Each structure stands twice: as C-alpha cells, then as structure tokens.
Amino acid sequence: MRCELGELLKDREPVVVDHGFLDPAARERYRALFENHGFRGKQVHVEAEPAPRP
C-alpha cells in the first residue's frame, strides 16, 4: 500500500489514508512519506459510540 501511496503522492494526487489503530511508529512512517513528497499530513481522530447489542 505504501508503494502505491508514494506513486500517488509523486503524481500530486490527493489522497486520504483511513487506517485505524496505527501505532506511533507507523504514524511517523506515513507522516515522513507525505513530507518527503512535499505534503503536510493531517491526523484526524474520530470518536464513535459502540453499537448497542441486540
């Protein structure tokens, strides 16, 4: 996936990485990938309530 992402960034395509539960090291690798292509990444946290059980 990172290889494809790198190609999209190289082509200046807009991208969204929707990946939950990334550990800090993985977040840093993605951040570096974006920055190496001249982009600034933005991390967004979304909180959600668990679905009620039937």
Buried (B, 14 or more C-beta within 10 A) or exposed (E): EEEEBBEEBEEEEEEEBEEEEEEEEEBEEBBEBBEEBEBEEEEEEEEEEEEEEE
